[in-house]
Amino acid sequence: MAVLMAVPETADAVTCNGKVVGVRPASQYNHASGRGYLAVRAGAGGGYQQLGEVYRGDIVAVYARHGKWFEVACVQGLCTNPLWGPAYPSGWVHGNYLSLAAACR
């Protein structure tokens, strides 16, 4: 289960780091079925275009929050050389799949 802590609704700089959790391992990756990755989207919602992918265990920088969605950028992990999309993707991910560092406020 993801551990979520309060993050300001808007932020201009990195607020904290988070870790991608709750998605299947990349060894079970299937882009067509949505398995083995967390979609990075153009906006805070599932209806926005997918820009890239982050994977279980990846570390992301968290910049902002809008409801249950977090604006992030890939920092470390498979997202630096992804199975689909650009390296180091940035955009919005659902907070159910982030474990945020204690430094998040």
N, C-alpha and C positions, 0 to 999 in steps of 0.2 A: 504494500500500500504506500502511496506517495505521501511524503511529509511536506506539507505546504506551510510556509510562514508568510506573514504579511510583507508585501512589496509595494512601494508607492505606486499609485495609479499611473503616474507618468514619471519619467526620469530622463535626464540628459546624458548621464554617464552610467557605466556599469554599476549596478546596484549590488550584485553578488554573482556567484556561480551556482549552477545546478547540475544535477546528473540525471540522464535519461533512464527511467525505470519503467517497469510494467509492460514492456513490449517484448515480443518473442526475440530470441537471439538471431543474429544475422545469419547463422547457419540454417535458419528456416526461412530465409528471405524469399519473398515473392511479391514483386512490385504490383502485379495485376490484382492480387487478392488483398493487398495491404498488410501483409505479414512481415515481421522482422524489421520494421522501421517505424519511426514517428514522422509524419508529414510536417514539413516546414511550409507555412502558408503565407500568402501575401497580405493577409489581414487576420483580425481576431475572430475567426469563425470557420467552421468546416466548409462553407460555401466558397471560400476564397481559393484562388489558383494555388496549386502546389508548386513551390519554388525549389524544393530540395528535400533531403532526408537527413535525420539524425538517428542514431542507433543505440540500443541498450548499452549503458556504460559510458556513453559519450559525455563529455563535459561541455556545458554551454554557458556563455555569459548572459546574464539576464539584465535587460535594459528597462523594461516597462511591463505593466500589467493592465489588462482590460478585462474585468470580470474573472473568468477562469482561464483566460488566455494570457500567455507571456511572450513578450518580444525577446528573442534570443539570437545569439550567433554562436556557431560552432567554435570551440576553442581547442579541443583535444579528442582524439579517438578516431573511429572509422569515418566519421563525417569529414575528416581532412582529406580523404580519398574515397568518396562514397561509391556505392554500387549504382546509383542513379543520380543525375543532377550535378550541380556545380560543387566544387570543393569549398569547404568553410561556408555552408549556407547560412543565411540570416533571414529571419522573418518571425512568424508567430506559431507557437505550439500550444496544445492544450495542457493545462497544469496538472491534470490527473497523471501525467507521465513524467513529472519532474520531482526530484527530491532536491530541495533547496538547502544550501549551506547555512550553517548557524549564523553566518554574518548577514544574512538577509534580514531586513527590518521593514 
